[in-house]
Amino acid sequence: MNNPSPGPETAADQWSAFQRVWTETLAKMMQAGFTTPDAAPPEFVRQLRTGIFQALAQSWDQFLRSPQFLEGMKQWMDSAVAFREMSNEFLTRARQASHLPGQDDIENVLNAVGKAEARLLERIETLAVQVKAMEQRLADRDAGAAAPAAKPKDARRRVRRAPS
Amino acid sequence: MKSSNGNGNDGMGAWAKWPEALIDESFAHARRWARLPFLYQRAQRIRKGATPSRVVYEEDRVKLLHYPAPDGPRFATPLVFVFALVNRPYILDLKADRSVVGHFVRRGFDTYLVDWGIPTDTDRRLTLNDHINGYLARAIDFVRQRAGSPKVSILGYCMGGTMSAIFTALHPERVKNLILLAAGIDFATREGLLNLWTRPEYFDVDRFVDAFGNCPAGFLQASFLLLKPVQNLIEKPIAFFERLDDDDAMDDFLTMETWLNDNIPVPGEVYREFVKSLYQQNLLIQNRLTLGDRTVDLRQITCPVLNIMARNDDLVPCAQSLTFNDAVGSPDRKAIVLPAGHIGLAVGGRAQREVWPQACDWLAERS
């Protein structure tokens, strides 16, 4: 299970592995059919079923990793995307012909709103930086104004204390 | 051909039980068929989420749910759950006896969960950067402010784990502990079918997103079903029918199916980035993934890390998560590997009994 996906050159190996798993599954079924059950009937049937499902799950896992499946999946996806592109285009044309807003118009409005939002946010951030800088300058100025005023106070106190 | 078995019953005796078993099974089938008409009503009664919560923060479609601890928070650091963008997050709080969230809430953690909501066509241009450095970062800042804690613990599940790892690498100063649950980090492995199917030669993600916009929920659902077609399309319906007369099993089944079929689309650009940068180019583990103007360097993760993985995970194989612990810069790191599947890791009986009490202990020691 740890192997990377095999290349197309190993398709034959994949096919033989797929075949082998199916052969094993059939062998298990045959074996179950010809063996006398040990367990009671419902439990025996469940065991048989579990064995079959395990083998089936294993073969499917191998198939889902095979180049054939991957190539098929790619083609299916390409078709689905092409169909979606075609329907998008058709719907857009139909809406435009009916003077209704199409997907492109909605996209344009969203883009415009997004750009306006980005510009506004940028502007708000610039203003926030400016306001912060102004607040800082004001705080510095207040601190500067308070500091010289404190000196005479202390000086006065010292002056007063000195005679006492 | 065997003629007898270890129990001393001869083969003919076992075969003789067939008519009796056939009659029993016929009656059991009749009972099951009789229950079928009531199934729809029963499915309608399924609740989404078991632990009481309330929305404390909203931004666009994103909601932040708070699960208050019954006796108040016992730990200083709040815990934030980050879920994937591909499904609804109530899998983490599915039922009272199968709730990951419930474990942490009962233990006394101040717990939050990020619900990404359901994206609409207008969200198709939102990128991973918008989600991780935008919505998630702001939700986590809100939690930090609300809880008065400089850091939070994060638990990310699946794609949410990948996003949590990216967030922690970009904002290590905001994260105290990181728990990853089945998170894809190293996408070099070809063990998983998704890794194989998304190879650039088979899947043109640019053309797909350009045509479809958001990645359709049905497409994701079909891809997940195809990972195990025999189990999902044959074995499961049979198991469902066989347990129709078992009320508890039916409740579990319907609850799980409600969640499994509650797929949501993934924003187109996020899907494109995830497939291209991670699945196809595997940039995250190489510390080359760029988000906005910053490069994600996993070595910046220095907080304690608990990495929980599932051995039988078909969606995020163990190999995709194992290398994470070696890639981070944290000296305190631990890995737990449970023999379970991707969903069993959260809601399975063994995970509930063994993993989550252990994870609670681990986090309690570090919160």
Contacts between the chains, C-beta under 8 A, distances in Angstrom:
chain1	res1	chain2	res2	distance
A	1	B	191	5.8
A	2	B	189	7.6
A	2	B	190	7.2
A	2	B	191	5.6
A	2	B	319	7.9
A	3	B	190	7.0
A	4	B	190	4.4
A	4	B	196	8.0
A	5	B	190	6.5
A	5	B	196	5.2
A	5	B	199	7.3
A	34	B	1	6.2
A	35	B	1	6.7
A	35	B	2	6.0
A	36	B	1	6.9
A	36	B	2	5.1
A	36	B	3	6.7
A	36	B	4	7.9
A	36	B	5	7.4
A	36	B	11	3.1
A	36	B	12	8.0
A	36	B	14	6.2
A	36	B	15	7.1
A	37	B	11	7.7
A	37	B	14	4.9
A	37	B	15	7.4
A	38	B	2	7.9
A	38	B	5	4.0
A	38	B	6	7.0
A	38	B	7	7.1
A	38	B	14	7.2
A	39	B	14	7.7
A	40	B	14	7.3
A	40	B	17	5.8
A	40	B	21	6.7
A	41	B	14	7.4
A	41	B	17	5.2
A	41	B	18	4.9
A	41	B	21	3.7
A	41	B	22	7.6
A	42	B	21	5.2
A	42	B	24	7.4
A	42	B	25	6.2
A	44	B	14	7.6
A	49	B	238	7.8
A	53	B	230	5.7
A	53	B	231	7.8
A	53	B	234	6.7
A	53	B	235	5.5
A	56	B	230	4.9
A	56	B	234	7.7
A	57	B	228	6.9
A	57	B	229	8.0
A	57	B	230	4.1
A	57	B	231	6.3
A	60	B	229	5.4
A	60	B	230	5.5
A	61	B	193	7.8
A	64	B	193	5.8
A	64	B	226	6.8
A	64	B	229	7.6
A	65	B	193	6.9
A	65	B	196	6.1
A	70	B	196	7.2
A	70	B	197	7.3
A	70	B	202	5.1
A	71	B	202	7.9
A	73	B	197	6.6
A	73	B	202	6.4
A	74	B	201	7.8
A	74	B	202	4.8
A	74	B	203	7.3
A	77	B	202	8.0
A	77	B	203	6.6
A	77	B	204	7.6
A	77	B	208	7.1
A	78	B	204	7.8
A	81	B	204	7.5
A	81	B	207	5.4
A	81	B	208	5.7
A	81	B	211	4.8
A	81	B	212	7.7
A	84	B	211	4.3
A	84	B	212	5.9
A	85	B	211	5.0
A	88	B	211	6.7
A	106	B	121	7.5
A	110	B	122	6.1
A	110	B	125	7.2
A	114	B	125	7.1
